[in-house]
């Protein structure tokens, strides 16, 4: 039993007894290294499609991430390959990042309205914490609205943009279907944005069009931009980097607890699909809502200023900064 694993998936040593484990950098996970593997465990930098998997022995692709946009799911399904992700694994870590950055950027939950675009695992926690902090929270999520979820009062994107003092994105990246999110935020939709709003993207870079964001910041429609995910990563737009108030290297979800959950869920997927034992002892389980949420607690947990300064000084180090980031706590 051979399993190829991205070397940026932590806490993995000794957890798949008896298997032939090959731990490789993402750039070395290629057709030649996976052709005789039974499973691959990856992160977002490995594109899992025909170019990687065709003709291989792979039966399961397990990604230690929430997102699945790097996996060609229809192709995998049509070739009998299970594709599994880690839904919600890093949601509390992203929520800490969003709220710490918002509070440090002048958002006042007692006075301001937060707009949450996409209210799944991550957006749901961001919205819940916002209400606990005293903010008015608006939610746009057309798929959940169409499915008649009643956990929030869902409104249109245009209404949300018009009424929110800060807008934060938490959608997956999709390019087809009834509600594609590729460039969901663009020149047209930004015309609805409330003048002087704070804008946060900790979802996927391509959900927001870079040129439109730059124009909105220069015209002061966006007063402050908090950007963790970028189009074209790891090569990022230098103008948006310069204009952003908070600029980080796609680490919003990089909490220790989130990484443990992701590894656990990827291991469980491999074990289930291949019918082999895996060891998950000591890895974080399901998220438990904290009993106390205050602005002071959230601001103490994460300060984006040092990382912003480093990225602005050395944008060419985006990937090494991301891979070497010291995990924060939820």
MOMOVEN-V561940 format. One record per residue. N is the residue number from 0. RES is the residue in one small letter. BURIAL is I if it has 24 or more other C-alpha atoms within 12 Angstrom, else O. D_LAST is the distance of its C-alpha to the last C-alpha in Angstrom with 1 decimal. Layout:
N & RES & BURIAL & D_LAST
N & RES & BURIAL & D_LAST
//
This chain:
0 & x & I & 35.3
1 & x & I & 33.8
2 & x & I & 30.2
3 & x & I & 29.1
4 & x & I & 25.4
5 & x & I & 23.7
6 & x & I & 23.0
7 & x & I & 19.6
8 & x & I & 18.4
9 & x & I & 16.9
10 & x & I & 17.5
11 & x & I & 20.7
12 & x & O & 23.5
13 & x & O & 25.8
14 & x & I & 24.1
15 & x & I & 27.1
16 & x & O & 30.1
17 & x & O & 33.5
18 & x & O & 32.4
19 & x & O & 33.5
20 & x & I & 30.1
21 & x & I & 30.4
22 & x & I & 27.3
23 & x & O & 28.1
24 & x & O & 26.7
25 & x & I & 26.4
26 & x & O & 29.6
27 & x & O & 31.5
28 & x & I & 30.6
29 & x & I & 33.8
30 & x & I & 36.7
31 & x & O & 38.3
32 & x & I & 35.3
33 & x & I & 34.4
34 & x & I & 37.9
35 & x & I & 38.3
36 & x & I & 34.6
37 & x & I & 33.9
38 & x & I & 30.2
39 & x & I & 27.9
40 & x & I & 24.2
41 & x & I & 23.1
42 & x & I & 20.6
43 & x & I & 21.6
44 & x & I & 24.1
45 & x & I & 26.5
46 & x & I & 28.8
47 & x & I & 29.9
48 & x & I & 33.2
49 & x & O & 36.9
50 & x & O & 37.1
51 & x & I & 34.7
52 & x & I & 35.5
53 & x & I & 39.1
54 & x & O & 41.3
55 & x & I & 38.5
56 & x & I & 37.9
57 & x & I & 34.3
58 & x & I & 33.6
59 & x & I & 29.8
60 & x & I & 27.4
61 & x & I & 23.8
62 & x & I & 21.2
63 & x & I & 17.7
64 & x & I & 16.6
65 & x & I & 16.6
66 & x & I & 19.6
67 & x & I & 23.1
68 & x & I & 25.1
69 & x & I & 25.9
70 & x & I & 27.7
71 & x & I & 31.1
72 & x & I & 30.7
73 & x & O & 34.3
74 & x & O & 35.7
75 & x & I & 33.7
76 & x & O & 34.6
77 & x & O & 38.3
78 & x & O & 38.3
79 & x & O & 36.8
80 & x & I & 33.5
81 & x & I & 30.4
82 & x & I & 27.5
83 & x & I & 24.1
84 & x & I & 20.6
85 & x & I & 17.1
86 & x & I & 16.6
87 & x & I & 13.2
88 & x & I & 11.6
89 & x & I & 9.1
90 & x & I & 9.4
91 & x & I & 6.1
92 & x & I & 5.2
93 & x & I & 8.7
94 & x & I & 8.6
95 & x & I & 6.5
96 & x & I & 9.1
97 & x & I & 11.8
98 & x & I & 11.6
99 & x & I & 11.3
100 & x & I & 14.1
101 & x & I & 16.1
102 & x & I & 16.2
103 & x & I & 17.2
104 & x & I & 19.8
105 & x & I & 21.5
106 & x & I & 20.4
107 & x & I & 21.3
108 & x & I & 20.1
109 & x & O & 23.2
110 & x & O & 25.5
111 & x & I & 24.2
112 & x & I & 23.8
113 & x & I & 21.0
114 & x & I & 22.2
115 & x & I & 20.0
116 & x & I & 21.8
117 & x & I & 20.8
118 & x & I & 19.2
119 & x & I & 18.1
120 & x & I & 14.8
121 & x & I & 12.9
122 & x & I & 15.5
123 & x & I & 15.6
124 & x & I & 12.1
125 & x & I & 12.8
126 & x & I & 16.2
127 & x & I & 15.3
128 & x & I & 13.0
129 & x & I & 15.9
130 & x & I & 18.4
131 & x & O & 16.7
132 & x & I & 16.8
133 & x & O & 20.4
134 & x & I & 20.8
135 & x & I & 23.3
136 & x & I & 21.7
137 & x & I & 23.9
138 & x & I & 23.3
139 & x & I & 25.3
140 & x & I & 25.1
141 & x & I & 28.7
142 & x & I & 28.2
143 & x & I & 26.5
144 & x & O & 29.1
145 & x & O & 31.8
146 & x & O & 30.5
147 & x & O & 30.9
148 & x & O & 27.4
149 & x & O & 27.6
150 & x & O & 23.9
151 & x & I & 24.4
152 & x & O & 27.6
153 & x & I & 27.6
154 & x & I & 29.5
155 & x & I & 30.8
156 & x & I & 29.2
157 & x & I & 32.0
158 & x & O & 31.6
159 & x & I & 27.8
160 & x & I & 28.5
161 & x & I & 31.3
162 & x & I & 29.5
163 & x & I & 26.0
164 & x & I & 25.2
165 & x & I & 22.1
166 & x & I & 21.8
167 & x & I & 18.7
168 & x & I & 19.4
169 & x & I & 17.7
170 & x & I & 20.7
171 & x & I & 21.6
172 & x & I & 24.4
173 & x & I & 27.7
174 & x & O & 31.2
175 & x & O & 33.3
176 & x & O & 33.6
177 & x & O & 33.9
178 & x & O & 30.9
179 & x & O & 30.4
180 & x & I & 27.5
181 & x & I & 28.9
182 & x & I & 29.6
183 & x & I & 28.8
184 & x & I & 28.3
185 & x & I & 31.7
186 & x & O & 34.6
187 & x & O & 35.8
188 & x & I & 32.6
189 & x & I & 31.6
190 & x & I & 34.9
191 & x & I & 33.5
192 & x & I & 30.5
193 & x & I & 30.8
194 & x & I & 32.1
195 & x & I & 29.6
196 & x & I & 26.4
197 & x & I & 23.1
198 & x & I & 22.2
199 & x & I & 18.9
200 & x & I & 19.0
201 & x & I & 15.8
202 & x & I & 17.7
203 & x & I & 20.7
204 & x & I & 22.9
205 & x & I & 26.1
206 & x & I & 25.1
207 & x & I & 26.3
208 & x & I & 29.6
209 & x & I & 29.3
210 & x & I & 32.8
211 & x & I & 32.3
212 & x & I & 29.1
213 & x & I & 30.9
214 & x & I & 33.9
215 & x & I & 31.8
216 & x & I & 30.1
217 & x & O & 33.5
218 & x & O & 35.1
219 & x & O & 32.4
220 & x & I & 31.7
221 & x & I & 28.1
222 & x & I & 27.5
223 & x & I & 24.2
224 & x & I & 22.7
225 & x & I & 19.0
226 & x & I & 19.4
227 & x & I & 17.0
228 & x & I & 19.3
229 & x & I & 23.0
230 & x & I & 26.3
231 & x & O & 27.8
232 & x & I & 24.9
233 & x & I & 25.1
234 & x & O & 28.2
235 & x & I & 27.0
236 & x & I & 29.2
237 & x & I & 30.0
238 & x & O & 31.1
239 & x & I & 27.8
240 & x & I & 26.0
241 & x & I & 28.3
242 & x & I & 28.0
243 & x & I & 24.2
244 & x & I & 22.6
245 & x & I & 19.2
246 & x & I & 19.8
247 & x & I & 17.3
248 & x & I & 18.0
249 & x & I & 16.2
250 & x & I & 12.8
251 & x & I & 10.7
252 & x & I & 9.3
253 & x & I & 9.3
254 & x & I & 6.1
255 & x & I & 7.7
256 & x & I & 6.9
257 & x & I & 8.1
258 & x & I & 10.9
259 & x & I & 11.9
260 & x & I & 12.2
261 & x & I & 14.2
262 & x & I & 16.4
263 & x & I & 17.0
264 & x & I & 18.1
265 & x & I & 20.2
266 & x & I & 21.8
267 & x & I & 22.6
268 & x & I & 24.2
269 & x & I & 26.3
270 & x & I & 27.3
271 & x & O & 28.3
272 & x & I & 30.2
273 & x & I & 32.0
274 & x & O & 32.6
275 & x & O & 31.4
276 & x & O & 29.2
277 & x & I & 25.7
278 & x & O & 23.6
279 & x & I & 20.0
280 & x & O & 19.9
281 & x & O & 16.7
282 & x & I & 14.6
283 & x & O & 11.6
284 & x & O & 13.3
285 & x & O & 12.9
286 & x & O & 9.9
287 & x & O & 10.7
288 & x & O & 10.7
289 & x & O & 9.8
290 & x & O & 13.1
291 & x & O & 12.7
292 & x & I & 11.5
293 & x & O & 13.3
294 & x & I & 13.9
295 & x & O & 13.8
296 & x & O & 10.4
297 & x & I & 9.1
298 & x & I & 11.6
299 & x & O & 10.9
300 & x & I & 7.4
301 & x & I & 9.2
302 & x & I & 13.0
303 & x & I & 14.7
304 & x & O & 18.1
305 & x & O & 18.6
306 & x & I & 17.6
307 & x & I & 19.8
308 & x & O & 22.6
309 & x & O & 22.5
310 & x & I & 22.6
311 & x & I & 25.4
312 & x & O & 27.3
313 & x & O & 27.0
314 & x & I & 26.4
315 & x & O & 28.2
316 & x & O & 25.4
317 & x & I & 22.9
318 & x & I & 22.7
319 & x & O & 22.7
320 & x & I & 20.0
321 & x & I & 17.8
322 & x & I & 18.7
323 & x & O & 18.3
324 & x & I & 14.9
325 & x & O & 13.0
326 & x & I & 9.6
327 & x & I & 6.7
328 & x & I & 3.8
329 & x & I & 0.0
//
